[in-house]
Amino acid sequence: MGYLDPIRAYDRETITLELPGDMTIFDIDWFSVYDVETKEDFGSILISDDLNVPPSLVKVTPHVESLPNCRQLHKDYRVSWEVFGPQITLQLAANVKEDEYMAFGISGSDSKSQMQGADVAVAYIEGHQGYAVDYNITSLAPCVQVLGQNKGVCRDDVVGGQDSYQLHTFNRENGINTITFRRMLISPDNGDKPFVLDRPMYMIWAMGRLDSNNEPTYHDIYPKRDIVISFNTSEPVNDCFSFTRSEVNLKDVWEKAQIFDRTIRSFTATLGPAGGKRGYQGITGHVSNGLAWYINGLLVPELWLRRGLTYSFKVRGGNNPHSPEFYHPLVITDEPRGGFDRLSDAKQSEIRVLAGVEFTRRGRPKPTAAGPRCLAEHPPNQDRRLDDNFATFKKFNRTLRWTCEKGDPAILEITPNSSWPDIVYYNSFTHANMGWKIHIVDSYSSSARSGATRAPWAEIRLITGVIAVAVTLLHGGLVSGR
């Protein structure tokens, strides 16, 4: 996956390790699977000088930093910096797609790397323009209004602060985005955290996709360990290496669930993890915010409802309006993305709301189907970055742990009629990209099911590491020598 961390625990698994940058097997004298803490060797080999190795399929892309200090964060991501007077200049460079962002900033904690409470820059390139935008993370959720205040991953200028980053240069070449920007070490914005020079700092970073509004969505790549950087160095530091790109291996999207049953009149709507690129993103072609609707235990299934019949949704998406992360009233509209409450008045006027929203005398939307939260989560020892390793949703779902708040669910009752479009969507009132399709049919015939309009599916490509060394491990760390 490109991480530079010590290898995790493995049990009867075969893993593939990729040599960093332009390093080859001929640069290594020995290889060992070694536990640094216990000083135990789980297996080692000497590398012969006369190996007969086929040509590498890895494409190496050298990258020269314009700043004196460089730290490799991931095989596809690095940060460079220079402190001059009261300012710090930062340069982010990453192997990303055109619709992806790089995030880097100061941790929300002084004792560990923590997303919540962090002060970060989100950098990306759109067309012929580069951006480095100041963000404040008050909650691990997209920026939403909570009782009149914006909470979540919000731009500073949205939460009463100011954008403190000054863009300097930007460039995209050979698939590498490079963006350079400056900031005062001690910002005049009270919402910004200072860059300190008298001690190491805990930092955070992430990479992910942008949504249709160029806002960062849930990150696909991020560290699980602490990131500590000393920005005040007497001598330049540089552990960066060349970017690499390998052949792309496709992994199948998880099965696209459908509920096509004329006897079903009731659905239970709960929350759960979106399941990586094989899950929500692969099924819908939309970016993900990390959570998704589970209908009758299935990840965003397509529903088939008949006009003239009455259906009820038992909604357990959270009913605490103080929570930016877990307040998800269910709504049904003719628009596929959701997040109705986040939209401007002009955008809301373009959407037909079919169920789940009523309007006050002042014309403000108010959700009607907010029930107590029932949430599926990863167990504590499971890394959600590995969700795509599950071959099927069924296998993934078996690992999840459910917690449900007390109380009766909210009931959303609907009776589709002839005025309803053939395809509508269930979604969250507060967050975008959590739900999917409802087919509205006149009869439960096989022709109605096969003839329904299909949305174009986005092709999801998952990169797997280039084979350098494959070993079967139980546990331990990795050490190699020259």
Secondary structure, DSSP 8 states (H G I E B T S, - for coil): ----S-----SSEEEEE---TT--GGG-SEEEEEETTTTEEEEEEE--TT--------EEE----SSSEEEEEETTEEEEEEEETTEEEEEEEEE--TTEEEEEEE-S-SSS--STT-EEEEEEEETTEEEEEEEEESSSSB-EEETTEEESEEEGGGTT-----EEEEEEEETTEEEEEEEEESS-SSTTS----SSS-EEEEEEEEEB-TTS-B-S-SB--SS-EEE----SS--B----EEE---B--------EE--TT--EEEEEEEE--GGGTHHHHHSS---SEEEEETTEES-EEEEETT--EEEEE-S-B-TT-SSSB--EEEES-SSB-GGGS-HHHHHTS-EEESEEE-TTS-EEES-----EEEE--TT--GGGGGG-SSHHHHHHT-EEEE-SS--EEEEE---TTS-SEEEEEESSSBS--EEEEEESS--HHHHHTS---------B-----SEEEEESS-EEEEE-
